[in-house]
Amino acid sequence: MAARRYASSILTMFAIRNGRSMPLHVPLRCLSMQTYTVHRNSLPRNYIKHVFQPVRSMFIQTLDTPNPNSLKFIPGVPVLESGTINFSSAREGLSSPLAKNLFRIDGIKSVFLGPDFITISRENDDIEWSVLKPDIYAVIMDFFASGIPILSEYEPASDTAIQPEDSETVAMIKELLDTRIRPTVQEDGGDIVYMGYDDGVVKLKMQGACDSCPSATVTLKHGIQNMLQFYIPEIQAVEQIEDEADTISQQEFEKFEKTLDG
């Protein structure tokens, strides 16, 4: 029976000492800041192959975010040179080999790339993170070992770049978003995208862990809005904007829920 139980998993790495290989047994929880136990039935199918690859020496921190359905993974190496990118579907992820491979894991809803982190959101809380994490670790480690570029055809758009036609108010909004607000939001595994300013209303789009986060409204109204109004009194409100694709997806999901209830 003992052979059938997998209370925890031991990750084997090799260190070169005096010209000889010495096995070092490192608990798998060292891959994460959280205590992490892997069960046999949740291990990736090619787990043994991954154990003996040098990339397994990568140290990945896993941090909670305000959104219980999103986790922030920090691989310890640069992810993007600058900016952030949000992939809300597998189709969008085709422009990033890393995102494309992550979307192949059942239960992944979205992938968000930042300068030094990757935020992954699951479809719902019925899917346990303990089931998703082993495959996520394997994909991230294998990708960075391959040396493949993060992006194949997509470059981050600088939404807060100040344009010649921007008014003084818009320029100040962009500056505050970049220097005061965006860094704080990114610490939680998300980002905000400037979508426009009209008649005292700042329009923003939430991404990553902030997208569909239960506290997103509080963040907008009591965090971002208050700060912007402190420096720019003429701002009346901050509104969250959703892409047309996001709206359609939400409508289809609501129709599906009604079908189940019916």
Secondary structure as GFF3:
##gff-version 3
##sequence-region A 1 262
A	DSSP	three_ten_helix	2	4	.	.	.	ID=ss1
A	DSSP	beta_strand	10	17	.	.	.	ID=ss2
A	DSSP	beta_strand	20	27	.	.	.	ID=ss3
A	DSSP	three_ten_helix	28	31	.	.	.	ID=ss4
A	DSSP	three_ten_helix	40	42	.	.	.	ID=ss5
A	DSSP	alpha_helix	47	51	.	.	.	ID=ss6
A	DSSP	three_ten_helix	54	57	.	.	.	ID=ss7
A	DSSP	beta_strand	61	64	.	.	.	ID=ss8
A	DSSP	beta_strand	70	74	.	.	.	ID=ss9
A	DSSP	beta_strand	85	87	.	.	.	ID=ss10
A	DSSP	three_ten_helix	92	95	.	.	.	ID=ss11
A	DSSP	alpha_helix	97	103	.	.	.	ID=ss12
A	DSSP	beta_strand	108	113	.	.	.	ID=ss13
A	DSSP	beta_strand	118	122	.	.	.	ID=ss14
A	DSSP	alpha_helix	129	146	.	.	.	ID=ss15
A	DSSP	alpha_helix	168	176	.	.	.	ID=ss16
A	DSSP	pi_helix	177	181	.	.	.	ID=ss17
A	DSSP	alpha_helix	182	187	.	.	.	ID=ss18
A	DSSP	beta_strand	190	198	.	.	.	ID=ss19
A	DSSP	beta_strand	201	208	.	.	.	ID=ss20
A	DSSP	alpha_helix	216	218	.	.	.	ID=ss21
A	DSSP	pi_helix	219	224	.	.	.	ID=ss22
A	DSSP	alpha_helix	225	231	.	.	.	ID=ss23
A	DSSP	beta_strand	237	240	.	.	.	ID=ss24
A	DSSP	alpha_helix	244	261	.	.	.	ID=ss25
###
